[in-house]
Amino acid sequence: MSGLIRNFLTVVLALYAYCVIRKHVTTGDRVPSHFWITPWDTGIRTLKSDKYFQLAESAQLDFVIKTGMLRPMLGSGTAFVNVSQLVSFMKPVHMFQRVRVDTLILYANDKCAYFSHGIYARDALHAEVLVKMKFKRGRLTVDPFELLNLRFEEQASHLRAWDESLQAMASARQTKQ
């Protein structure tokens, strides 16, 4: 339930920033979002591991709205679907801490876009969530360039290694069947 409430508040605040304050950013910018860690997000004292993914999801919604991608997405019936997520934990995040999630597109090709969500508390990096996602219009995969208007030269080596690992896992599943 806390994820649904956080997403609702994120949408309202991002629409306010975009429509009323006119705070516009481009898809190539690093887009910060701010969240409070509540008791519903934690175990005894620290942020539960699944909640890092919820923070990344809320930050993605914030990114889509603040960059002006929401209107074209809604108009064309396009949605984003997460293909894979990877989290790296550096330091624990505690209850009642205010965190900043910096969202940045690291790379995009003709099928997927790779988002980085750096989770900071007191300006120190506590975790990073990488999200490989697709834009979908029904069953059709949409070229990310249609919405992002960004071209990337070369995929970073850590993203390439992640893709290779995902391919190896898929091959292993097929071999077992």
Helices and strands as residue ranges (DSSP letters): H 2-15, I 16-20, E 31-36, G 39-41, H 49-66, H 70-76, E 79-89, E 98-108, E 113-121, E 124-137, E 140-142, H 145-148, H 157-176
